[in-house]
Amino acid sequence: MRRVAVRSVVVAGLLAFGAGVPGPAQASAWAPVSAWAPVGAGPEADVSYHGRVALSGSQLRVWLVPENDGPAALPNATLRVRLSADLADRQQLAEGCARAGLREVVCETGPLPLHGRGRHVGLALELREPVPEVVVRVDTWWNGGATDRNHANDDHVVLALATGDAYAF
């Protein structure tokens, strides 16, 4: 028997009722979305992310596009961006995004059509202080209740040096 990640049910409820996201202590204690889900529990979709990150001073820019290779469309999913450096206290986040901890931001993808793309997500994140480098992790926080058997394309780790150069994933 496979395990089910409780987080997807909780996040769906939070998003549906507009309660926001859990605080940093709660979010970091939850199991990753790659936890096993029962076969046949819902649609199957292959969510992936492609984009780039750039670090200059204390500003980190993240631009990405979620995609779905199917076999089913998804009405929405939630991606997570985790950093190796603390975020500044105040952030101006893109619509559909929320802070989920000292070093985490989550964003909804919007509808993910079969063999299509979701909305483009652009973040200009302020770090608490300038750093010479930052590790950026992008993954799926909630997959819309779908089973995703291929996590190789929705779980990325990128090292961005403070040169202003863009690093692709």
Backbone bond lengths (Angstrom), bond angles and torsions (degrees), N, CA, C in turn:
res aa  C-N    CA-C-N  psi(-1)  N-CA   C-N-CA  omega(-1)  CA-C   N-CA-C  phi
1 M - - - 1.455 - - 1.520 108.35 -
2 R 1.299 116.53 138.91 1.459 121.22 -179.26 1.516 110.42 -95.80
3 R 1.343 115.73 154.56 1.464 121.29 179.38 1.519 110.51 -85.32
4 V 1.318 116.80 153.85 1.456 123.21 177.51 1.521 107.96 -113.66
5 A 1.329 116.98 132.57 1.460 120.51 176.72 1.522 108.62 -74.68
6 V 1.308 117.28 118.74 1.462 122.73 -179.93 1.516 110.49 -67.13
7 R 1.334 116.41 -27.75 1.450 121.40 -176.10 1.517 112.93 -53.65
8 S 1.340 119.00 -41.43 1.460 119.77 -176.21 1.526 111.36 -60.89
9 V 1.310 117.85 -36.87 1.464 120.81 178.18 1.521 110.05 -68.91
10 V 1.326 117.41 -43.65 1.461 121.70 -179.46 1.523 110.48 -64.77
11 V 1.329 117.46 -46.84 1.460 120.79 -179.31 1.513 110.76 -63.17
12 A 1.333 117.05 -42.09 1.463 119.61 178.73 1.519 109.89 -58.47
13 G 1.333 116.57 -42.92 1.458 120.42 178.65 1.507 112.17 -65.01
14 L 1.337 116.98 -41.98 1.460 120.45 179.69 1.516 110.87 -63.51
15 L 1.336 116.99 -44.31 1.458 119.92 -179.45 1.528 110.69 -67.77
16 A 1.335 116.97 -39.38 1.456 120.34 -178.78 1.524 111.83 -65.43
17 F 1.315 117.76 -35.47 1.450 120.89 -177.91 1.520 113.00 -98.99
18 G 1.334 118.05 4.43 1.454 121.36 176.17 1.509 113.66 68.22
19 A 1.319 117.99 25.38 1.462 120.84 -177.10 1.512 112.67 -82.43
20 G 1.316 118.16 -2.03 1.453 119.88 -179.50 1.509 110.81 83.65
21 V 1.325 115.86 -155.97 1.455 121.37 -178.72 1.505 109.48 -118.22
22 P 1.328 117.16 159.34 1.455 119.24 -178.45 1.512 111.63 -67.25
23 G 1.324 116.40 161.43 1.461 121.88 179.08 1.505 111.49 -70.18
24 P 1.359 118.51 173.63 1.446 122.57 -173.53 1.527 113.61 -60.45
25 A 1.310 118.62 -37.25 1.462 119.74 -178.92 1.522 110.60 -67.31
26 Q 1.321 117.05 -38.83 1.456 120.10 179.78 1.518 111.42 -72.19
27 A 1.338 117.89 -45.05 1.459 121.40 -175.46 1.519 111.72 -62.57
28 S 1.330 118.24 -42.20 1.448 120.29 -176.85 1.515 111.95 -72.68
29 A 1.320 118.93 -18.91 1.453 121.47 -178.18 1.523 112.03 -86.21
30 W 1.303 119.44 -11.12 1.455 121.91 -176.97 1.509 110.45 -79.02
31 A 1.312 116.03 151.59 1.461 121.51 178.95 1.519 109.86 -72.00
32 P 1.332 117.82 152.29 1.466 120.36 178.82 1.521 110.73 -64.58
33 V 1.351 115.14 155.41 1.456 120.29 -178.76 1.514 111.20 -65.18
34 S 1.319 117.92 -17.41 1.445 120.23 -179.38 1.524 112.37 -73.83
35 A 1.355 116.62 -0.02 1.459 119.27 175.81 1.525 108.59 -57.68
36 W 1.304 117.13 149.05 1.459 122.17 -174.53 1.514 111.49 -63.99
37 A 1.284 116.04 142.34 1.461 122.50 172.91 1.518 107.40 -120.10
38 P 1.304 118.40 150.32 1.454 119.51 -178.75 1.519 111.08 -66.00
39 V 1.327 116.12 142.66 1.453 121.27 177.45 1.522 107.88 -65.65
40 G 1.327 116.37 136.22 1.445 120.97 179.24 1.522 113.59 81.20
41 A 1.338 118.40 8.88 1.454 121.29 -178.61 1.522 111.94 -75.27
42 G 1.293 117.86 -17.16 1.456 121.93 -178.74 1.509 108.63 -177.27
43 P 1.317 117.14 -166.97 1.459 119.52 179.63 1.530 110.87 -66.80
44 E 1.299 116.08 162.72 1.458 120.93 174.54 1.519 107.79 -112.17
45 A 1.335 116.42 133.05 1.456 121.79 179.71 1.517 108.62 -144.75
46 D 1.310 116.33 151.50 1.459 121.58 177.70 1.527 108.10 -113.44
47 V 1.341 115.61 92.66 1.460 122.17 -178.66 1.528 109.07 -83.97
48 S 1.323 117.12 137.91 1.463 121.33 176.84 1.525 109.06 -141.08
49 Y 1.334 115.28 163.76 1.462 121.32 179.28 1.513 109.18 -131.53
50 H 1.324 114.97 140.17 1.459 121.52 176.02 1.516 106.95 -136.05
51 G 1.322 116.95 136.19 1.449 118.89 -179.32 1.511 112.26 -179.92
52 R 1.329 114.87 -155.68 1.465 120.89 -179.31 1.522 109.40 -153.45
53 V 1.333 115.02 158.06 1.458 122.41 176.96 1.524 108.17 -131.02
54 A 1.328 116.66 149.31 1.463 121.75 177.32 1.533 108.17 -145.09
55 L 1.334 115.19 135.29 1.462 121.45 -179.92 1.518 109.26 -118.89
56 S 1.325 115.47 129.70 1.457 122.02 176.69 1.522 107.82 -142.93
57 G 1.337 116.22 115.04 1.463 119.74 -176.58 1.512 109.96 63.67
58 S 1.326 116.26 -122.16 1.464 119.87 178.15 1.523 111.48 -106.11
59 Q 1.328 117.86 13.93 1.460 119.86 179.55 1.524 110.33 -109.41
60 L 1.330 114.51 127.12 1.459 122.06 177.16 1.518 107.90 -112.71
61 R 1.307 115.95 125.43 1.463 120.76 176.41 1.525 108.51 -106.25
62 V 1.329 115.31 131.47 1.464 121.95 178.51 1.516 106.74 -126.42
63 W 1.314 117.14 126.50 1.458 122.85 176.86 1.517 107.11 -129.38
64 L 1.321 117.24 127.45 1.460 118.39 179.41 1.518 111.30 -152.09
65 V 1.325 113.31 161.74 1.455 121.54 178.20 1.526 107.73 -129.48
66 P 1.335 117.37 123.07 1.464 119.88 173.93 1.534 109.70 -81.42
67 E 1.325 115.81 145.48 1.458 121.62 178.29 1.520 109.78 -133.13
68 N 1.319 116.18 159.21 1.458 121.83 178.77 1.521 108.76 -134.15
69 D 1.337 115.81 118.76 1.462 120.91 177.44 1.520 112.91 -95.65
70 G 1.337 116.40 8.54 1.452 120.66 171.47 1.512 114.31 83.18
71 P 1.272 118.10 -168.94 1.464 128.56 20.16 1.536 115.90 -86.14
72 A 1.342 119.41 0.49 1.467 120.39 178.84 1.527 109.68 -126.06
73 A 1.322 116.14 152.34 1.465 121.58 173.67 1.528 108.85 -76.78
74 L 1.326 116.72 156.93 1.462 121.68 176.85 1.523 109.27 -123.65
75 P 1.331 118.22 139.24 1.459 120.05 177.82 1.527 112.32 -72.20
76 N 1.340 117.61 -25.15 1.460 121.20 -179.39 1.520 108.36 -175.21
77 A 1.304 116.16 158.91 1.463 123.61 172.09 1.522 106.15 -149.58
78 T 1.315 116.86 171.43 1.466 120.95 179.20 1.513 109.19 -128.86
79 L 1.320 116.04 124.68 1.451 120.81 177.14 1.525 109.15 -99.89
80 R 1.329 115.41 157.69 1.461 120.89 -179.30 1.513 109.03 -126.47
81 V 1.335 115.84 137.74 1.461 122.91 174.09 1.525 106.56 -117.00
82 R 1.338 116.48 118.35 1.470 122.08 179.40 1.520 108.55 -115.62
83 L 1.325 115.78 142.26 1.461 121.78 -175.81 1.520 111.22 -120.32
84 S 1.325 116.16 157.93 1.462 120.96 175.26 1.522 111.27 -88.96
85 A 1.317 117.80 0.08 1.470 122.80 179.49 1.525 108.67 -127.04
86 D 1.325 116.09 152.02 1.471 120.93 -179.61 1.523 110.99 -70.93
87 L 1.318 115.11 142.57 1.457 121.73 173.03 1.521 109.33 -78.68
88 A 1.324 116.42 151.48 1.462 120.88 172.59 1.531 108.09 -64.37
89 D 1.323 116.09 159.50 1.471 120.11 -177.19 1.523 112.55 -61.05
90 R 1.301 117.38 -40.41 1.474 121.06 -177.74 1.523 109.69 -106.67
91 Q 1.339 114.34 133.48 1.457 121.72 178.73 1.518 108.95 -134.67
92 Q 1.317 116.20 142.36 1.457 120.94 169.58 1.514 105.86 -105.48
93 L 1.320 115.78 102.22 1.451 121.27 -174.04 1.522 111.44 -97.27
94 A 1.314 114.64 154.57 1.456 121.05 177.41 1.524 109.97 -64.44
95 E 1.318 116.32 156.78 1.464 121.25 177.50 1.516 109.62 -58.28
96 G 1.324 116.15 137.14 1.452 120.89 179.99 1.516 113.19 86.81
97 C 1.338 117.50 4.95 1.461 121.88 -179.83 1.529 109.77 -116.56
98 A 1.323 115.45 151.41 1.464 121.30 179.17 1.518 109.05 -147.36
99 R 1.293 114.64 149.75 1.458 120.11 175.83 1.530 108.70 -75.91
100 A 1.335 116.84 137.13 1.463 120.73 -177.51 1.521 111.84 -121.87
101 G 1.318 118.14 10.20 1.457 121.21 179.86 1.517 111.13 165.33
102 L 1.317 116.17 -174.66 1.465 120.93 179.89 1.520 112.35 -63.57
103 R 1.341 115.46 -27.28 1.466 120.53 -175.15 1.520 112.35 -133.25
104 E 1.313 118.22 20.85 1.467 121.11 -174.44 1.517 112.92 -133.34
105 V 1.330 114.47 143.67 1.461 123.17 173.24 1.524 106.64 -134.43
106 V 1.322 117.22 139.37 1.459 121.92 174.79 1.524 108.62 -119.13
107 C 1.337 115.42 146.27 1.467 121.09 -179.42 1.517 109.43 -139.81
108 E 1.330 115.90 140.34 1.459 119.26 174.20 1.523 108.63 -76.95
109 T 1.320 115.87 150.03 1.462 120.69 -179.36 1.513 112.44 -89.65
110 G 1.337 116.46 -21.10 1.452 119.49 -168.81 1.520 107.92 79.23
111 P 1.319 117.33 -177.57 1.463 120.09 -179.03 1.525 111.17 -59.06
112 L 1.337 115.20 138.78 1.464 121.67 176.33 1.527 107.98 -117.04
113 P 1.336 116.48 94.81 1.463 119.16 -178.02 1.531 111.14 -68.14
114 L 1.300 116.33 158.77 1.454 121.70 175.95 1.524 109.27 -58.45
115 H 1.302 117.61 126.50 1.475 124.23 -177.86 1.527 111.24 54.79
116 G 1.339 115.92 40.65 1.459 119.82 -179.20 1.516 112.31 -140.25
117 R 1.318 114.39 -179.43 1.460 122.47 -177.55 1.513 111.52 -109.39
118 G 1.331 114.82 151.80 1.449 122.05 171.95 1.517 109.27 -89.82
119 R 1.318 115.81 -168.89 1.462 119.62 -179.45 1.528 110.41 -71.71
120 H 1.302 116.39 147.86 1.458 121.71 175.86 1.525 108.22 -70.00
121 V 1.324 116.59 136.33 1.455 121.91 179.59 1.521 108.06 -114.20
122 G 1.323 116.52 122.06 1.457 121.71 177.45 1.514 110.11 -122.49
123 L 1.322 116.62 124.64 1.461 121.49 -179.52 1.520 109.98 -123.06
124 A 1.311 116.83 133.58 1.462 123.34 170.56 1.528 105.05 -114.55
125 L 1.315 115.72 94.70 1.462 121.66 -174.21 1.523 110.96 -96.26
126 E 1.319 116.10 133.93 1.457 121.56 175.52 1.523 108.72 -95.30
127 L 1.320 115.97 127.09 1.456 120.55 175.96 1.523 109.11 -86.42
128 R 1.316 115.93 157.76 1.462 120.80 -179.50 1.525 110.79 -59.24
129 E 1.332 117.15 -36.79 1.468 121.93 179.06 1.516 108.93 -152.29
130 P 1.328 118.23 157.69 1.462 120.46 177.60 1.534 110.32 -62.06
131 V 1.338 115.88 140.57 1.455 121.96 177.98 1.527 108.32 -132.25
132 P 1.345 117.92 153.17 1.463 119.67 -179.76 1.524 113.08 -73.44
133 E 1.339 117.20 -21.94 1.456 121.87 178.94 1.523 108.85 -160.11
134 V 1.325 114.81 159.83 1.464 120.30 175.97 1.530 108.33 -144.45
135 V 1.311 115.11 139.48 1.459 120.63 173.51 1.524 107.15 -93.45
136 V 1.326 115.90 126.84 1.460 122.59 -179.39 1.528 107.65 -113.21
137 R 1.319 115.63 125.46 1.466 121.59 177.84 1.523 107.70 -113.82
138 V 1.314 116.42 127.06 1.464 122.53 178.03 1.523 106.67 -118.35
139 D 1.326 116.69 128.00 1.456 120.36 177.36 1.525 109.77 -153.87
140 T 1.318 114.91 178.89 1.459 120.88 179.03 1.514 108.71 -90.35
141 W 1.329 116.53 126.66 1.462 121.87 178.13 1.524 109.79 -91.47
142 W 1.327 117.30 -39.14 1.453 123.89 177.09 1.515 107.05 -145.14
143 N 1.327 117.66 130.19 1.459 120.85 -173.32 1.530 114.36 -104.59
144 G 1.290 116.97 28.20 1.458 120.14 176.67 1.511 113.56 69.65
145 G 1.334 117.58 17.74 1.454 120.99 -179.38 1.507 114.16 83.97
146 A 1.333 117.21 5.55 1.460 121.16 -177.72 1.531 111.26 -91.55
147 T 1.307 115.32 160.45 1.454 122.56 171.30 1.518 107.19 -91.63
148 D 1.324 117.03 131.70 1.466 122.45 177.67 1.526 106.50 -125.26
149 R 1.318 115.95 108.13 1.467 120.86 -176.39 1.522 112.71 -84.25
150 N 1.322 118.43 -8.67 1.462 121.72 -176.69 1.526 109.84 -120.33
151 H 1.324 116.81 92.20 1.465 119.84 -179.97 1.528 112.38 -90.11
152 A 1.306 118.03 1.08 1.465 120.69 -179.78 1.530 111.71 -66.96
153 N 1.335 117.85 -24.57 1.463 119.98 -176.29 1.525 113.62 -107.12
154 D 1.339 117.67 4.83 1.468 118.69 177.23 1.522 111.19 -126.92
155 D 1.312 116.92 19.43 1.458 122.09 179.03 1.530 107.36 -137.35
156 H 1.337 116.71 101.54 1.467 121.50 -174.04 1.518 111.43 -121.00
157 V 1.327 115.91 146.51 1.459 122.76 173.88 1.523 106.55 -128.81
158 V 1.340 115.82 123.25 1.461 121.32 -176.71 1.524 109.09 -127.96
159 L 1.327 117.08 131.84 1.454 122.20 173.89 1.527 107.18 -96.13
160 A 1.326 116.61 119.69 1.463 121.56 178.82 1.525 108.82 -111.22
161 L 1.312 115.80 121.76 1.469 121.14 175.86 1.527 109.29 -85.72
162 A 1.318 116.62 153.12 1.468 121.68 -175.99 1.524 111.27 -79.46
163 T 1.327 116.14 53.75 1.460 121.85 -179.73 1.519 111.97 -107.25
164 G 1.339 116.80 -10.24 1.453 120.31 -175.36 1.518 111.79 86.45
165 D 1.342 117.35 -7.59 1.465 121.26 178.43 1.529 110.76 -71.86
166 A 1.328 116.19 148.43 1.460 121.62 177.76 1.522 109.41 -89.65
167 Y 1.326 115.21 134.27 1.465 122.58 176.89 1.512 107.86 -114.27
168 A 1.344 115.86 123.03 1.459 121.40 -174.49 1.521 112.66 -91.15
169 F 1.315 115.20 151.59 1.467 121.97 171.84 1.510 109.67 -140.57
